[in-house]
């Protein structure tokens, strides 16, 4: 009989204990799997979200997040000039502001205004109506609303809404302006509770009464085909050393060191604890199994079973317990990750498309390696007990008792 078959028979002789061990490993393995997904999940999700809009280089005035620091001087002019560089194919600029709806002041919601210099690829998606026409000069300017704002204003494409700029601190004295709702859109970077409207940069400047209309919070650049984003960054730095330029990867790396490091530390701490618990659980089960079978182990040794064979049997028992529990932990961990991700995504201000738990092949391989190593280490002490077992004394004790 092979060691694996012998180990299987030993476990099935005590199904309750084997089932308890497998269930324990499954629960611990599920938590371990989730922590591995969390370790880099936010980083991977944020990078995918940045790349999904089709722009790989960004410009701000400083390294502060857009909307929280100074503006890029003459950003609108940069948007016109930068595509002249061989490494840059496209540029779109943005400026942010706030507005309120005079007809809905009692609803207590603030509208996030976005002014754009042009169509920004996949940054927003039209779900009803039509997109903005940036060369449109009609008497009633157009605006795009996200679904939450459209529902709050009870507005549909083709209707008009009143918006008053509230881009400065204190009570706004600006008169409300009338806008035609061109379409309803989904913004990729909208928060779950975000209320957002998008218009042309010129209309945003008029709505907010900006003295300098050409200054921008953010410029998105698309590198030319077959040009790496790092080359695009270097080209912009050479041409305009007074602005802060970085690629999507550089932004993610910077956030990984600061904002994302908390989740990596939590993941490491909880992963260490779960691996330790898996080690203790498997070691305890195997040790109890050996202690209850001392007479059987001594009898097998007396019949000619070598220490190596006894060790192989115990290692196979550990492999069955940890392997079966590890396989069951994957769907269990996946279900748990979905629930935990939904809870964490309720945090205010986060993009709705951002996820904390993201499946990665690396996490699956690391999960298997950690559980496999744990199972091997857990079998060392029971193997030591069985190998050092005195055959004659153990058999005499079993007969007397």
C-alpha positions, 0 to 999 in steps of 0.5 A: 500500500502506498503512503498516500493510500495508507494516510487516506485510510488512517484519516477515514478511520476517524472521519469526524476529526479529519472533517474538523481539521479540513474545515479548520484549514479551509477557514484559515486558508480562506482568510489567508487567500483574502489577505493575499488578494488585499495586499496588492488588490487596491494597487492593481485596481487603481492602475487598471482604472488609470489605464482604462481611460486611454491616457498614460501621462499626467501633468499637475502644478505640483505633486499634490492630487488634482484639485487640492493644489495650485493650478497649472499656469496656461494649462489650456495653452499647454494642451494645444502645444503638447501634441506637437511633441513627437512623443505625445499624441493627444492632450486633454485638460481639466479644471474642477469647481463646485456648483449648486442647483438654485431650485434644489437648495433644500436637498443639501447636495453639492455638485462637482463641476468638471470643465474639459478642453475636449473629449477625453476618450473613456473618461466618461461614457454617454448612456443617454442623449449625446456627448458634448460638442466642444465647438458648439456656440449655442445660446444655451450651453450644454452640460453632461450629468451623471445619473445621480445628479440627473435623478436629483434634478429630475432632468433628462436629455434635451431639458434645461437646468439651472446651476449656480457656481459655488467655487469660492468659499462663502455664500456665492453671489453669482447669478444662476446660469441655464444649461441644456442637458446634452446627455447622461454619462457615467464617469470612471472616477466618480465616487459611489455617492458622487454628484457630477456635471461636466461642461466645456472649460469656457463654460466652467470659467463663466459659471465659476467666474474664474479670472483666468480661464486657461489655468488647469488642475490636471492635464492628461496625455496620451503617448504616441504609438510605440512610445513608452510612457517614460519617454513621454514624461521625459519629453514633457519635462524637457519642454516644460520643466516648470510642471510636474509630469508623471506616468500612471505607473509612477503615480501608482508607485508613489501611492503604494509607498504612502496611501496603499502601504497600510493595506499591505501592512495589514495583509502581511500581519494577518497573513502571518497570523493565519499561517501560524494558526494553520501550522498549529492546527495541523501540528495538533491534529497530527500529533494527536493522531500519532499519540492515539496510534502509538501501538499501531506505529510500534507494531508497524515498525516491528513488522519491518516498516522503516522510519522513512515509511512512517514519516512518509505516511504522516507527511501524506496525512498532512498533505491530504488535510492541508491540500483538501482544506486549501482547495476548499478555501479558494471558493470560500475565500472568494465569497468572503472577498466579495463581501469584504470588498463591498463593505470597504467600497462604502468608504466615502470619496473612493471611485465606484470602480475601485476594488480592494480585493482583486484576483491575481495569479501571483496570489494563488501561487503564493497561497499554495506555497504558504499552505504547502510549506505550512503542511510540511513544517506541521508534520515535522514534530509528529514525524519526530515522535514516530521516528524516536518511538521505542518499539519494545517499550511501547508494545509492552505498554500497549499489552499491559494496558 
